[in-house]
């Protein structure tokens, strides 16, 4: 693998960094923007999930559009939308404006998550494809790390001695995303077009130049021969329609792709990422500790993504995925158990320790024992009002909660670690490998749409789940789903390690 190839893959997948940054940053933003706009659980869900909603739309057409005009050109538009979203979000003056601004970013998310692995798979060889496609997931988790680190410092310096305040700190959190977005936009002008796309569009000489530049003459010759033969076969076939994905010859790989695509999101990964600060507050560790725990979470994600990159072409896709999903199920059930054991109580001394609150409003609830987080939070909202409670949730839970916080944190970190070396990177690697080039753009777009739809649903209902089902039952549901997914994939998941895209097609697609 050449340094140039690795660099190109990194640049192309910077859209993943921006996705991760936005996903991580919003967990801190909502701690301030939610109370400022006095958002309901449903409105908060809409703000957080709006990028996923827009991503669904982008995923449907971006693959097919890139087949026509090229992967590179669409990615440049993607970078522009990222920058526009960051700018408009930072200047949002209402719930509606913030929602629309994040929808624009969602269009970029959807296209980037589809096109980057497609492009990388098309410039790589069978020996390094897993590593290179996994760079997208590495960029995503680096984005998470940067976001949580950014949130931590913005929260730390949000005081009377700085220019930051509760009213503007979240705007800075969102606005700083403009820097990597502009960098991404500029860098994309220096990457080559996809050689497989060039071949498919009768630009063979340019394709040969690209392959020689990124692989060297010997490897390029082999790739040219393989691509040319595949393109020749594809040209003899009819154009692809949506209904073609339902053909018997594609049924198996569509089932595999759909199971993985649904499972990646329905286990709650984006709910945990997007609402990380809120989840950590539920453990009673306090607002400051919640922000710092987010940094730890993102650090774990980065470390185990490197593990995935190291192992995916050695260990294989199937073992990584199965081990990771088993770990996800165990970790989520551990979180459920920890939250189920929690109790809540406000004593006179604890009420006195709460600052910036009308303490007399809490006196009717003094010394009352709660074994349900739902009942406790509902009483607090009744006493203080939803807006005031939202602003002080971390402080109230910190003094009132008795819980094995270490157990819950280990469960969350275990979940994140297992996801980072399995479902996170392996899904995109498999999707870029399973489908023949003729169907790749359309198939990944459809599965990406479903993946994003599930993500949107999970993010949308997560605040409602915490308020109405409670922490324990919410994580129990996620854990049970992960366990079911493990047994489903144990039965159907193929191995693609070390195989060319053309070889995978011959084995899995039966015309």
FISELO-356400 format. One record per residue (C-alpha): residue number from 1; z, x, y. Coordinates in steps of 0.25 Angstrom, whole numbers. Layout:
@resi = NUM&zz = Z&xx = X&yy = Y
...
END
This chain:
@resi = 1&zz = 0&xx = 0&yy = 0
@resi = 2&zz = -4&xx = 6&yy = 13
@resi = 3&zz = 4&xx = 6&yy = 26
@resi = 4&zz = -7&xx = -1&yy = 33
@resi = 5&zz = -6&xx = -13&yy = 23
@resi = 6&zz = 9&xx = -14&yy = 24
@resi = 7&zz = 8&xx = -14&yy = 39
@resi = 8&zz = -3&xx = -25&yy = 40
@resi = 9&zz = 5&xx = -33&yy = 30
@resi = 10&zz = 18&xx = -32&yy = 39
@resi = 11&zz = 10&xx = -35&yy = 52
@resi = 12&zz = 4&xx = -48&yy = 46
@resi = 13&zz = 17&xx = -53&yy = 40
@resi = 14&zz = 24&xx = -51&yy = 54
@resi = 15&zz = 22&xx = -66&yy = 55
@resi = 16&zz = 33&xx = -67&yy = 44
@resi = 17&zz = 42&xx = -59&yy = 53
@resi = 18&zz = 40&xx = -69&yy = 64
@resi = 19&zz = 43&xx = -80&yy = 54
@resi = 20&zz = 56&xx = -74&yy = 49
@resi = 21&zz = 60&xx = -71&yy = 63
@resi = 22&zz = 58&xx = -85&yy = 68
@resi = 23&zz = 65&xx = -91&yy = 55
@resi = 24&zz = 77&xx = -81&yy = 58
@resi = 25&zz = 78&xx = -83&yy = 73
@resi = 26&zz = 78&xx = -98&yy = 72
@resi = 27&zz = 92&xx = -98&yy = 65
@resi = 28&zz = 98&xx = -92&yy = 77
@resi = 29&zz = 90&xx = -100&yy = 87
@resi = 30&zz = 95&xx = -113&yy = 82
@resi = 31&zz = 109&xx = -109&yy = 84
@resi = 32&zz = 106&xx = -110&yy = 99
@resi = 33&zz = 94&xx = -118&yy = 100
@resi = 34&zz = 99&xx = -129&yy = 91
@resi = 35&zz = 111&xx = -132&yy = 100
@resi = 36&zz = 103&xx = -130&yy = 113
@resi = 37&zz = 93&xx = -141&yy = 109
@resi = 38&zz = 104&xx = -149&yy = 102
@resi = 39&zz = 95&xx = -150&yy = 90
@resi = 40&zz = 98&xx = -159&yy = 78
@resi = 41&zz = 98&xx = -154&yy = 64
@resi = 42&zz = 84&xx = -160&yy = 62
@resi = 43&zz = 79&xx = -153&yy = 76
@resi = 44&zz = 85&xx = -140&yy = 72
@resi = 45&zz = 78&xx = -141&yy = 59
@resi = 46&zz = 65&xx = -144&yy = 66
@resi = 47&zz = 66&xx = -132&yy = 75
@resi = 48&zz = 69&xx = -123&yy = 64
@resi = 49&zz = 59&xx = -128&yy = 54
@resi = 50&zz = 47&xx = -130&yy = 64
@resi = 51&zz = 40&xx = -117&yy = 61
@resi = 52&zz = 40&xx = -121&yy = 46
@resi = 53&zz = 34&xx = -134&yy = 50
@resi = 54&zz = 23&xx = -128&yy = 58
@resi = 55&zz = 21&xx = -117&yy = 47
@resi = 56&zz = 17&xx = -128&yy = 37
@resi = 57&zz = 5&xx = -131&yy = 46
@resi = 58&zz = 1&xx = -117&yy = 48
@resi = 59&zz = 2&xx = -114&yy = 33
@resi = 60&zz = -8&xx = -125&yy = 30
@resi = 61&zz = -19&xx = -120&yy = 39
@resi = 62&zz = -16&xx = -105&yy = 41
@resi = 63&zz = -21&xx = -100&yy = 27
@resi = 64&zz = -34&xx = -108&yy = 28
@resi = 65&zz = -36&xx = -104&yy = 42
@resi = 66&zz = -34&xx = -89&yy = 39
@resi = 67&zz = -44&xx = -90&yy = 28
@resi = 68&zz = -54&xx = -94&yy = 39
@resi = 69&zz = -51&xx = -85&yy = 51
@resi = 70&zz = -43&xx = -74&yy = 44
@resi = 71&zz = -28&xx = -71&yy = 41
@resi = 72&zz = -27&xx = -61&yy = 53
@resi = 73&zz = -32&xx = -71&yy = 64
@resi = 74&zz = -22&xx = -82&yy = 60
@resi = 75&zz = -10&xx = -72&yy = 59
@resi = 76&zz = -13&xx = -68&yy = 74
@resi = 77&zz = -12&xx = -83&yy = 78
@resi = 78&zz = 1&xx = -83&yy = 70
@resi = 79&zz = 7&xx = -72&yy = 78
@resi = 80&zz = 3&xx = -79&yy = 91
@resi = 81&zz = 10&xx = -92&yy = 87
@resi = 82&zz = 22&xx = -84&yy = 83
@resi = 83&zz = 23&xx = -78&yy = 97
@resi = 84&zz = 20&xx = -92&yy = 104
@resi = 85&zz = 31&xx = -98&yy = 96
@resi = 86&zz = 42&xx = -88&yy = 99
@resi = 87&zz = 39&xx = -89&yy = 114
@resi = 88&zz = 39&xx = -104&yy = 114
@resi = 89&zz = 52&xx = -105&yy = 106
@resi = 90&zz = 59&xx = -96&yy = 115
@resi = 91&zz = 56&xx = -105&yy = 127
@resi = 92&zz = 58&xx = -118&yy = 120
@resi = 93&zz = 65&xx = -128&yy = 129
@resi = 94&zz = 67&xx = -139&yy = 119
@resi = 95&zz = 68&xx = -143&yy = 104
@resi = 96&zz = 53&xx = -147&yy = 104
@resi = 97&zz = 48&xx = -135&yy = 111
@resi = 98&zz = 56&xx = -126&yy = 101
@resi = 99&zz = 51&xx = -134&yy = 89
@resi = 100&zz = 36&xx = -132&yy = 94
@resi = 101&zz = 37&xx = -118&yy = 97
@resi = 102&zz = 43&xx = -115&yy = 83
@resi = 103&zz = 31&xx = -124&yy = 77
@resi = 104&zz = 21&xx = -114&yy = 83
@resi = 105&zz = 29&xx = -103&yy = 76
@resi = 106&zz = 28&xx = -110&yy = 63
@resi = 107&zz = 13&xx = -110&yy = 64
@resi = 108&zz = 14&xx = -95&yy = 64
@resi = 109&zz = 24&xx = -95&yy = 53
@resi = 110&zz = 15&xx = -103&yy = 44
@resi = 111&zz = 3&xx = -95&yy = 46
@resi = 112&zz = 9&xx = -82&yy = 45
@resi = 113&zz = 17&xx = -84&yy = 32
@resi = 114&zz = 4&xx = -89&yy = 25
@resi = 115&zz = -6&xx = -79&yy = 31
@resi = 116&zz = 2&xx = -66&yy = 31
@resi = 117&zz = 4&xx = -65&yy = 15
@resi = 118&zz = -10&xx = -70&yy = 13
@resi = 119&zz = -15&xx = -59&yy = 22
@resi = 120&zz = -6&xx = -48&yy = 16
@resi = 121&zz = -10&xx = -52&yy = 2
@resi = 122&zz = -25&xx = -51&yy = 6
@resi = 123&zz = -23&xx = -36&yy = 11
@resi = 124&zz = -14&xx = -31&yy = 0
@resi = 125&zz = -16&xx = -27&yy = -15
@resi = 126&zz = -9&xx = -32&yy = -27
@resi = 127&zz = 0&xx = -20&yy = -28
@resi = 128&zz = 6&xx = -22&yy = -14
@resi = 129&zz = 4&xx = -37&yy = -11
@resi = 130&zz = 18&xx = -42&yy = -14
@resi = 131&zz = 24&xx = -31&yy = -5
@resi = 132&zz = 14&xx = -34&yy = 7
@resi = 133&zz = 15&xx = -49&yy = 6
@resi = 134&zz = 30&xx = -48&yy = 6
@resi = 135&zz = 30&xx = -41&yy = 19
@resi = 136&zz = 28&xx = -55&yy = 25
@resi = 137&zz = 42&xx = -59&yy = 19
@resi = 138&zz = 48&xx = -45&yy = 24
@resi = 139&zz = 43&xx = -49&yy = 38
@resi = 140&zz = 49&xx = -63&yy = 37
@resi = 141&zz = 63&xx = -57&yy = 34
@resi = 142&zz = 62&xx = -46&yy = 44
@resi = 143&zz = 59&xx = -58&yy = 54
@resi = 144&zz = 72&xx = -64&yy = 49
@resi = 145&zz = 80&xx = -52&yy = 51
@resi = 146&zz = 74&xx = -49&yy = 65
@resi = 147&zz = 78&xx = -64&yy = 68
@resi = 148&zz = 92&xx = -64&yy = 63
@resi = 149&zz = 94&xx = -51&yy = 70
@resi = 150&zz = 89&xx = -56&yy = 83
@resi = 151&zz = 97&xx = -69&yy = 82
@resi = 152&zz = 110&xx = -60&yy = 79
@resi = 153&zz = 108&xx = -52&yy = 92
@resi = 154&zz = 104&xx = -64&yy = 100
@resi = 155&zz = 116&xx = -71&yy = 96
@resi = 156&zz = 125&xx = -59&yy = 98
@resi = 157&zz = 120&xx = -57&yy = 112
@resi = 158&zz = 120&xx = -72&yy = 116
@resi = 159&zz = 132&xx = -71&yy = 125
@resi = 160&zz = 136&xx = -72&yy = 140
@resi = 161&zz = 133&xx = -57&yy = 142
@resi = 162&zz = 118&xx = -58&yy = 139
@resi = 163&zz = 106&xx = -66&yy = 143
@resi = 164&zz = 107&xx = -74&yy = 130
@resi = 165&zz = 114&xx = -87&yy = 129
@resi = 166&zz = 114&xx = -99&yy = 119
@resi = 167&zz = 103&xx = -106&yy = 127
@resi = 168&zz = 93&xx = -94&yy = 127
@resi = 169&zz = 97&xx = -85&yy = 115
@resi = 170&zz = 89&xx = -93&yy = 105
@resi = 171&zz = 76&xx = -92&yy = 114
@resi = 172&zz = 77&xx = -77&yy = 113
@resi = 173&zz = 79&xx = -78&yy = 98
@resi = 174&zz = 66&xx = -85&yy = 98
@resi = 175&zz = 58&xx = -78&yy = 108
@resi = 176&zz = 60&xx = -64&yy = 102
@resi = 177&zz = 51&xx = -68&yy = 91
@resi = 178&zz = 39&xx = -66&yy = 101
@resi = 179&zz = 40&xx = -51&yy = 99
@resi = 180&zz = 37&xx = -50&yy = 85
@resi = 181&zz = 27&xx = -62&yy = 86
@resi = 182&zz = 19&xx = -54&yy = 97
@resi = 183&zz = 20&xx = -41&yy = 88
@resi = 184&zz = 14&xx = -49&yy = 76
@resi = 185&zz = 3&xx = -54&yy = 85
@resi = 186&zz = -2&xx = -41&yy = 90
@resi = 187&zz = 0&xx = -34&yy = 76
@resi = 188&zz = -9&xx = -44&yy = 69
@resi = 189&zz = -22&xx = -39&yy = 77
@resi = 190&zz = -21&xx = -26&yy = 70
@resi = 191&zz = -21&xx = -31&yy = 55
@resi = 192&zz = -34&xx = -32&yy = 48
@resi = 193&zz = -40&xx = -45&yy = 42
@resi = 194&zz = -37&xx = -49&yy = 28
@resi = 195&zz = -47&xx = -42&yy = 19
@resi = 196&zz = -48&xx = -53&yy = 9
@resi = 197&zz = -50&xx = -63&yy = 21
@resi = 198&zz = -61&xx = -54&yy = 26
@resi = 199&zz = -68&xx = -53&yy = 12
@resi = 200&zz = -67&xx = -68&yy = 11
@resi = 201&zz = -74&xx = -70&yy = 25
@resi = 202&zz = -85&xx = -60&yy = 22
@resi = 203&zz = -80&xx = -48&yy = 30
@resi = 204&zz = -80&xx = -39&yy = 18
@resi = 205&zz = -82&xx = -26&yy = 26
@resi = 206&zz = -70&xx = -28&yy = 35
@resi = 207&zz = -62&xx = -32&yy = 23
@resi = 208&zz = -65&xx = -19&yy = 17
@resi = 209&zz = -61&xx = -11&yy = 29
@resi = 210&zz = -48&xx = -18&yy = 29
@resi = 211&zz = -45&xx = -16&yy = 15
@resi = 212&zz = -49&xx = -1&yy = 16
@resi = 213&zz = -39&xx = 0&yy = 28
@resi = 214&zz = -27&xx = -6&yy = 21
@resi = 215&zz = -29&xx = -1&yy = 7
@resi = 216&zz = -37&xx = 11&yy = 7
@resi = 217&zz = -51&xx = 12&yy = 0
@resi = 218&zz = -47&xx = 12&yy = -14
@resi = 219&zz = -38&xx = 0&yy = -14
@resi = 220&zz = -47&xx = -7&yy = -4
@resi = 221&zz = -59&xx = -6&yy = -14
@resi = 222&zz = -51&xx = -13&yy = -25
@resi = 223&zz = -47&xx = -24&yy = -15
@resi = 224&zz = -61&xx = -26&yy = -10
@resi = 225&zz = -66&xx = -28&yy = -24
@resi = 226&zz = -55&xx = -38&yy = -28
@resi = 227&zz = -56&xx = -46&yy = -15
@resi = 228&zz = -72&xx = -46&yy = -16
@resi = 229&zz = -71&xx = -52&yy = -30
@resi = 230&zz = -61&xx = -62&yy = -26
@resi = 231&zz = -68&xx = -67&yy = -14
@resi = 232&zz = -81&xx = -68&yy = -22
@resi = 233&zz = -74&xx = -77&yy = -32
@resi = 234&zz = -68&xx = -85&yy = -20
@resi = 235&zz = -81&xx = -87&yy = -13
@resi = 236&zz = -87&xx = -94&yy = -25
@resi = 237&zz = -76&xx = -105&yy = -25
@resi = 238&zz = -75&xx = -117&yy = -16
@resi = 239&zz = -67&xx = -117&yy = -3
@resi = 240&zz = -53&xx = -121&yy = -5
@resi = 241&zz = -47&xx = -134&yy = -1
@resi = 242&zz = -32&xx = -138&yy = -2
@resi = 243&zz = -34&xx = -146&yy = -14
@resi = 244&zz = -39&xx = -134&yy = -21
@resi = 245&zz = -25&xx = -129&yy = -22
@resi = 246&zz = -22&xx = -140&yy = -31
@resi = 247&zz = -32&xx = -135&yy = -41
@resi = 248&zz = -27&xx = -132&yy = -56
@resi = 249&zz = -31&xx = -118&yy = -54
@resi = 250&zz = -21&xx = -116&yy = -42
@resi = 251&zz = -10&xx = -125&yy = -47
@resi = 252&zz = -1&xx = -115&yy = -53
@resi = 253&zz = -1&xx = -105&yy = -41
@resi = 254&zz = 0&xx = -117&yy = -31
@resi = 255&zz = 13&xx = -122&yy = -39
@resi = 256&zz = 18&xx = -108&yy = -39
@resi = 257&zz = 15&xx = -106&yy = -24
@resi = 258&zz = 21&xx = -120&yy = -20
@resi = 259&zz = 34&xx = -118&yy = -28
@resi = 260&zz = 36&xx = -104&yy = -21
@resi = 261&zz = 32&xx = -110&yy = -8
@resi = 262&zz = 42&xx = -121&yy = -9
@resi = 263&zz = 53&xx = -113&yy = -15
@resi = 264&zz = 53&xx = -103&yy = -4
@resi = 265&zz = 57&xx = -113&yy = 7
@resi = 266&zz = 64&xx = -124&yy = -1
@resi = 267&zz = 76&xx = -115&yy = -4
@resi = 268&zz = 79&xx = -114&yy = 10
@resi = 269&zz = 76&xx = -100&yy = 15
@resi = 270&zz = 71&xx = -104&yy = 29
@resi = 271&zz = 83&xx = -113&yy = 31
@resi = 272&zz = 92&xx = -102&yy = 28
@resi = 273&zz = 84&xx = -92&yy = 37
@resi = 274&zz = 81&xx = -102&yy = 48
@resi = 275&zz = 96&xx = -108&yy = 48
@resi = 276&zz = 103&xx = -95&yy = 44
@resi = 277&zz = 112&xx = -94&yy = 56
@resi = 278&zz = 116&xx = -109&yy = 54
@resi = 279&zz = 118&xx = -106&yy = 39
@resi = 280&zz = 127&xx = -94&yy = 42
@resi = 281&zz = 135&xx = -102&yy = 52
@resi = 282&zz = 138&xx = -112&yy = 41
@resi = 283&zz = 146&xx = -102&yy = 33
@resi = 284&zz = 156&xx = -101&yy = 45
@resi = 285&zz = 153&xx = -86&yy = 49
@resi = 286&zz = 150&xx = -90&yy = 63
@resi = 287&zz = 138&xx = -89&yy = 72
@resi = 288&zz = 138&xx = -74&yy = 75
@resi = 289&zz = 140&xx = -71&yy = 60
@resi = 290&zz = 129&xx = -81&yy = 57
@resi = 291&zz = 119&xx = -73&yy = 66
@resi = 292&zz = 123&xx = -60&yy = 59
@resi = 293&zz = 122&xx = -66&yy = 45
@resi = 294&zz = 107&xx = -69&yy = 49
@resi = 295&zz = 105&xx = -55&yy = 51
@resi = 296&zz = 111&xx = -52&yy = 37
@resi = 297&zz = 102&xx = -63&yy = 31
@resi = 298&zz = 89&xx = -57&yy = 37
@resi = 299&zz = 93&xx = -43&yy = 32
@resi = 300&zz = 95&xx = -48&yy = 18
@resi = 301&zz = 81&xx = -54&yy = 19
@resi = 302&zz = 74&xx = -41&yy = 24
@resi = 303&zz = 81&xx = -33&yy = 13
@resi = 304&zz = 77&xx = -42&yy = 1
@resi = 305&zz = 63&xx = -44&yy = 7
@resi = 306&zz = 61&xx = -29&yy = 5
@resi = 307&zz = 66&xx = -31&yy = -9
@resi = 308&zz = 55&xx = -41&yy = -11
@resi = 309&zz = 44&xx = -32&yy = -5
@resi = 310&zz = 49&xx = -20&yy = -15
@resi = 311&zz = 50&xx = -29&yy = -27
@resi = 312&zz = 38&xx = -39&yy = -26
@resi = 313&zz = 27&xx = -30&yy = -31
@resi = 314&zz = 36&xx = -23&yy = -41
@resi = 315&zz = 45&xx = -35&yy = -47
@resi = 316&zz = 35&xx = -46&yy = -45
@resi = 317&zz = 35&xx = -59&yy = -38
@resi = 318&zz = 40&xx = -68&yy = -49
@resi = 319&zz = 53&xx = -60&yy = -52
@resi = 320&zz = 56&xx = -58&yy = -37
@resi = 321&zz = 54&xx = -73&yy = -34
@resi = 322&zz = 62&xx = -78&yy = -46
@resi = 323&zz = 74&xx = -69&yy = -44
@resi = 324&zz = 74&xx = -72&yy = -29
@resi = 325&zz = 74&xx = -87&yy = -31
@resi = 326&zz = 85&xx = -87&yy = -41
@resi = 327&zz = 93&xx = -79&yy = -31
@resi = 328&zz = 90&xx = -89&yy = -20
@resi = 329&zz = 95&xx = -101&yy = -29
@resi = 330&zz = 108&xx = -93&yy = -32
@resi = 331&zz = 110&xx = -89&yy = -17
@resi = 332&zz = 108&xx = -103&yy = -12
@resi = 333&zz = 118&xx = -109&yy = -22
@resi = 334&zz = 128&xx = -99&yy = -18
@resi = 335&zz = 126&xx = -104&yy = -3
@resi = 336&zz = 128&xx = -118&yy = -7
@resi = 337&zz = 141&xx = -115&yy = -15
@resi = 338&zz = 147&xx = -107&yy = -3
@resi = 339&zz = 144&xx = -118&yy = 7
@resi = 340&zz = 150&xx = -128&yy = -3
@resi = 341&zz = 163&xx = -121&yy = -3
@resi = 342&zz = 165&xx = -121&yy = 12
@resi = 343&zz = 175&xx = -128&yy = 20
@resi = 344&zz = 177&xx = -131&yy = 35
@resi = 345&zz = 189&xx = -133&yy = 43
@resi = 346&zz = 193&xx = -132&yy = 58
@resi = 347&zz = 207&xx = -128&yy = 61
@resi = 348&zz = 214&xx = -128&yy = 75
@resi = 349&zz = 212&xx = -113&yy = 76
@resi = 350&zz = 198&xx = -114&yy = 72
@resi = 351&zz = 195&xx = -124&yy = 82
@resi = 352&zz = 202&xx = -116&yy = 93
@resi = 353&zz = 193&xx = -104&yy = 89
@resi = 354&zz = 180&xx = -112&yy = 93
@resi = 355&zz = 175&xx = -108&yy = 106
@resi = 356&zz = 165&xx = -116&yy = 115
@resi = 357&zz = 170&xx = -129&yy = 109
@resi = 358&zz = 178&xx = -141&yy = 113
@resi = 359&zz = 188&xx = -139&yy = 102
@resi = 360&zz = 195&xx = -152&yy = 103
@resi = 361&zz = 183&xx = -159&yy = 97
@resi = 362&zz = 185&xx = -152&yy = 84
@resi = 363&zz = 200&xx = -155&yy = 83
@resi = 364&zz = 198&xx = -168&yy = 76
@resi = 365&zz = 192&xx = -160&yy = 64
@resi = 366&zz = 203&xx = -149&yy = 64
@resi = 367&zz = 209&xx = -145&yy = 50
@resi = 368&zz = 199&xx = -155&yy = 44
@resi = 369&zz = 194&xx = -149&yy = 30
@resi = 370&zz = 179&xx = -149&yy = 27
@resi = 371&zz = 172&xx = -145&yy = 14
@resi = 372&zz = 158&xx = -150&yy = 19
@resi = 373&zz = 150&xx = -143&yy = 30
@resi = 374&zz = 143&xx = -156&yy = 33
@resi = 375&zz = 156&xx = -163&yy = 37
@resi = 376&zz = 161&xx = -152&yy = 45
@resi = 377&zz = 149&xx = -150&yy = 53
@resi = 378&zz = 147&xx = -165&yy = 55
@resi = 379&zz = 161&xx = -166&yy = 61
@resi = 380&zz = 159&xx = -154&yy = 70
@resi = 381&zz = 146&xx = -160&yy = 75
@resi = 382&zz = 154&xx = -173&yy = 78
@resi = 383&zz = 165&xx = -166&yy = 85
@resi = 384&zz = 156&xx = -156&yy = 94
@resi = 385&zz = 142&xx = -163&yy = 94
@resi = 386&zz = 130&xx = -156&yy = 87
@resi = 387&zz = 126&xx = -147&yy = 98
@resi = 388&zz = 140&xx = -141&yy = 100
@resi = 389&zz = 142&xx = -140&yy = 85
@resi = 390&zz = 129&xx = -133&yy = 84
@resi = 391&zz = 132&xx = -123&yy = 95
@resi = 392&zz = 146&xx = -119&yy = 88
@resi = 393&zz = 143&xx = -122&yy = 73
@resi = 394&zz = 144&xx = -107&yy = 70
@resi = 395&zz = 158&xx = -106&yy = 76
@resi = 396&zz = 163&xx = -119&yy = 70
@resi = 397&zz = 159&xx = -116&yy = 56
@resi = 398&zz = 164&xx = -102&yy = 57
@resi = 399&zz = 179&xx = -107&yy = 60
@resi = 400&zz = 178&xx = -119&yy = 51
@resi = 401&zz = 171&xx = -114&yy = 38
@resi = 402&zz = 178&xx = -109&yy = 26
@resi = 403&zz = 167&xx = -103&yy = 17
@resi = 404&zz = 163&xx = -92&yy = 8
@resi = 405&zz = 153&xx = -87&yy = 18
@resi = 406&zz = 150&xx = -74&yy = 10
@resi = 407&zz = 146&xx = -83&yy = -1
@resi = 408&zz = 136&xx = -91&yy = 7
@resi = 409&zz = 131&xx = -79&yy = 15
@resi = 410&zz = 128&xx = -72&yy = 1
@resi = 411&zz = 121&xx = -84&yy = -3
@resi = 412&zz = 112&xx = -85&yy = 9
@resi = 413&zz = 109&xx = -70&yy = 9
@resi = 414&zz = 106&xx = -71&yy = -6
@resi = 415&zz = 96&xx = -82&yy = -4
@resi = 416&zz = 90&xx = -74&yy = 7
@resi = 417&zz = 89&xx = -61&yy = -1
@resi = 418&zz = 83&xx = -68&yy = -13
@resi = 419&zz = 73&xx = -76&yy = -5
@resi = 420&zz = 69&xx = -63&yy = 2
@resi = 421&zz = 64&xx = -56&yy = -10
@resi = 422&zz = 58&xx = -68&yy = -17
@resi = 423&zz = 54&xx = -81&yy = -11
@resi = 424&zz = 52&xx = -75&yy = 3
@resi = 425&zz = 41&xx = -64&yy = 0
@resi = 426&zz = 37&xx = -68&yy = -14
@resi = 427&zz = 32&xx = -82&yy = -10
@resi = 428&zz = 22&xx = -76&yy = 0
@resi = 429&zz = 17&xx = -65&yy = -10
@resi = 430&zz = 15&xx = -75&yy = -21
@resi = 431&zz = 7&xx = -85&yy = -12
@resi = 432&zz = -2&xx = -74&yy = -7
@resi = 433&zz = -5&xx = -70&yy = -22
@resi = 434&zz = -6&xx = -83&yy = -30
@resi = 435&zz = -18&xx = -90&yy = -23
@resi = 436&zz = -32&xx = -85&yy = -23
@resi = 437&zz = -38&xx = -81&yy = -10
@resi = 438&zz = -46&xx = -93&yy = -9
@resi = 439&zz = -34&xx = -102&yy = -10
@resi = 440&zz = -24&xx = -93&yy = -4
@resi = 441&zz = -24&xx = -97&yy = 11
@resi = 442&zz = -23&xx = -112&yy = 8
@resi = 443&zz = -13&xx = -111&yy = -4
@resi = 444&zz = -3&xx = -102&yy = 4
@resi = 445&zz = -5&xx = -111&yy = 16
@resi = 446&zz = -2&xx = -124&yy = 8
@resi = 447&zz = 10&xx = -117&yy = 1
@resi = 448&zz = 15&xx = -111&yy = 14
@resi = 449&zz = 14&xx = -125&yy = 20
@resi = 450&zz = 23&xx = -131&yy = 9
@resi = 451&zz = 32&xx = -119&yy = 10
@resi = 452&zz = 33&xx = -121&yy = 25
@resi = 453&zz = 35&xx = -136&yy = 24
@resi = 454&zz = 47&xx = -133&yy = 14
@resi = 455&zz = 53&xx = -123&yy = 24
@resi = 456&zz = 51&xx = -133&yy = 35
@resi = 457&zz = 59&xx = -144&yy = 27
@resi = 458&zz = 70&xx = -135&yy = 23
@resi = 459&zz = 72&xx = -130&yy = 38
@resi = 460&zz = 71&xx = -144&yy = 43
@resi = 461&zz = 82&xx = -150&yy = 34
@resi = 462&zz = 91&xx = -138&yy = 33
@resi = 463&zz = 100&xx = -142&yy = 45
@resi = 464&zz = 100&xx = -156&yy = 40
@resi = 465&zz = 104&xx = -151&yy = 26
@resi = 466&zz = 116&xx = -142&yy = 32
@resi = 467&zz = 121&xx = -154&yy = 40
@resi = 468&zz = 119&xx = -165&yy = 30
@resi = 469&zz = 120&xx = -158&yy = 16
@resi = 470&zz = 128&xx = -146&yy = 19
@resi = 471&zz = 127&xx = -131&yy = 17
@resi = 472&zz = 131&xx = -132&yy = 2
@resi = 473&zz = 121&xx = -143&yy = -2
@resi = 474&zz = 109&xx = -137&yy = 6
@resi = 475&zz = 110&xx = -123&yy = -1
@resi = 476&zz = 112&xx = -130&yy = -14
@resi = 477&zz = 99&xx = -137&yy = -13
@resi = 478&zz = 92&xx = -124&yy = -9
@resi = 479&zz = 98&xx = -117&yy = -21
@resi = 480&zz = 94&xx = -128&yy = -31
@resi = 481&zz = 80&xx = -128&yy = -26
@resi = 482&zz = 79&xx = -112&yy = -28
@resi = 483&zz = 84&xx = -114&yy = -42
@resi = 484&zz = 74&xx = -124&yy = -45
@resi = 485&zz = 63&xx = -115&yy = -39
@resi = 486&zz = 67&xx = -103&yy = -47
@resi = 487&zz = 65&xx = -110&yy = -60
@resi = 488&zz = 52&xx = -116&yy = -55
@resi = 489&zz = 46&xx = -102&yy = -52
@resi = 490&zz = 52&xx = -96&yy = -65
@resi = 491&zz = 42&xx = -105&yy = -72
@resi = 492&zz = 29&xx = -103&yy = -63
@resi = 493&zz = 30&xx = -91&yy = -55
@resi = 494&zz = 19&xx = -80&yy = -58
@resi = 495&zz = 19&xx = -65&yy = -55
@resi = 496&zz = 8&xx = -59&yy = -46
@resi = 497&zz = 14&xx = -45&yy = -45
@resi = 498&zz = 3&xx = -34&yy = -46
@resi = 499&zz = -9&xx = -44&yy = -46
@resi = 500&zz = -21&xx = -44&yy = -37
@resi = 501&zz = -23&xx = -57&yy = -30
@resi = 502&zz = -36&xx = -59&yy = -38
@resi = 503&zz = -28&xx = -57&yy = -51
@resi = 504&zz = -18&xx = -67&yy = -47
@resi = 505&zz = -29&xx = -77&yy = -45
@resi = 506&zz = -35&xx = -75&yy = -58
@resi = 507&zz = -22&xx = -76&yy = -65
@resi = 508&zz = -16&xx = -89&yy = -58
@resi = 509&zz = -29&xx = -96&yy = -54
@resi = 510&zz = -36&xx = -102&yy = -65
@resi = 511&zz = -49&xx = -109&yy = -61
END
